[in-house]
């Protein structure tokens, strides 16, 4: 939905709060996955935890800036 006088690429405050909560949840889950992967000697879970943290950081950047990233993830 496009409103007059509003930049369509910027997120609303509610969307930014949701992105921040999702970032916190994903980073916490990633840290737990890394801890559990190393304590149970399963490196695949630890590697998955790193990937989840990277994804959480992308959500955190979205919450911080209020704009979608310009990083090309695919050609």
N, C-alpha and C positions, 0 to 999 in steps of 0.2 A: 504494500500500500504506500503510495507516494503522497505526502502532504505538501502543500504549497509553502515555500520558504524553508524547507528542510532538505538537508543533504541526504539522498537516498542510500549513500554508502555508510553513513554513520549509524551506530546502533543506539537504541533507546536505553535508558537507565536500567530498566528491568532486564533487558537482554544482557547488559554488562554484568549485573549482579549474578544472573544465572551462569554466565561464562566464568566468573570468578569462583563460584561454588563448585562448578564442574572441574575447574583447574585444581582447586584444593583437593577434591575427591580423587582425581586421577593421580596427582603427585603423591598423595598419601598411600594410595593402593600400589603405586610403583615402588615406593620405598619399602613397603611391607613385602612385596614380591621379591625384591632384591635380598632383603634380610632372610626371607624364608628359603629362597633359592640357595643362598650360601650356607645356611645352617643345616639344610637337608641334603646338601651336595647335589643339587640339580641345577646345572648352569643354564639350562634352557629357560627355566622360570626366571632366573636373574636377568637374562637377556631380554625377556619379555617385559620385565619390570623397567628396564632402561627405556624400551620403546614406549611404554605407557607414560613415563616421566616426560619424554620428549613431546608426546601428544598433549600432555597436561600443560607443558610450557607454551605450546601454541595457543591453547585456550586462555592461558594467563595473559599472553600478549594481546589477544583479542579483547579481553576485559580491560587491560591497561589503556590501550589506544582507542578502543571503540570503533575500529575499522578492521575489515578483513585484510589479512596479510597479502602481500604482493609476491610471495615466494612461489615460483612455478614448481609444483611438485610433480608435474608430468608435462611432456611436450605438447 
